[in-house]
């Protein structure tokens, strides 16, 4: 038999409870904290990307809006899409 088990059965109960608490509860808590931080950083990245993209499209729109009429003609829209397409491919 195991020496610690033969001395006292309380050692084995302590070890079992230690494994249950350590492996399951603390591990879940640690993973929850890591996932929460990961999710917040991802959301911040997505928000900044969306803001940058919106500013970029607005800047490209106003660069093609000749006469500040706040709409694009068919030719201006086509030129806008060609400009964006060339920037994306490069």
N, C-alpha and C positions, 0 to 999 in steps of 0.2 A: 504494500500500500504506500501511498504518498506520505512522506514524513509530516508535512503540515496538516494533512487530513487526520492522521493518527493522533496528533497532539490535541487538536481541537477542531470540531466540526464548524465552529464559527468562522474560522479562516476560510473555509470553502464557501460559506454563505457570503462573506464579505467579498470574496473574489468574484462570485457570480453577480452580485449587485454592482460591483465596480465595473464589470464588463457591460452590463446592461446600461448603466448610466453613462459611462464613458463612450462606448461605441455607438449607441443609438441616440441618446438625447443630446449629448454635446456635439456629436457629428452633425445632426440635423440643424442644430442652432448655428453652427459654423457655416454650413452650406447655405442656410437662409440669409445670413449676413452677407456672404460673398455674392449670392445671386441678387440681393437687393442693391448692392453697390454696382454690380454689373449692369443691372437694368436701368439705374439712374444715369450712369455714364452713357449708355446707349441712347437713352431718350434725349439727353443733352446734345449728343452728336447729331441725332436726327433733326432736332429743332434748329440747330445752327446750320445744318445743311439746307433745310427748307428755307430759312431766312436768306442765306446766301444765294440760293437758286432764284428766289423771288426778286431779290435786288438785281441779279444779273439779267433776268428776263425783262424787268422794267427798264433797265439801262439800255438793253438792246432795242426794246420797243421804241423808246424815245429817241434813240439815235436814227431810227428809220422813219419816224413820224415827221415828215417834211411839212412845215407850216403849222405845227402844233395843233392839229385838228383833232387829236385824241382818238383817231382810228387809222387803220392802215388800208390803203387800196390793195387791190389784188397783186400788183407788181411789188409794192412795198412789203407785203406779207411774204411773198415768194422770196424776196431778197433776204428778209429776216430769217426765214427757215434755212436758206442756203448758208448764211453766216453761222447760225447755230450749229448746223450739221457739220460744217468744216471745222468748227472749234471742237466738237465732240469727237470727231475722228482723229484729230491730231493729238 
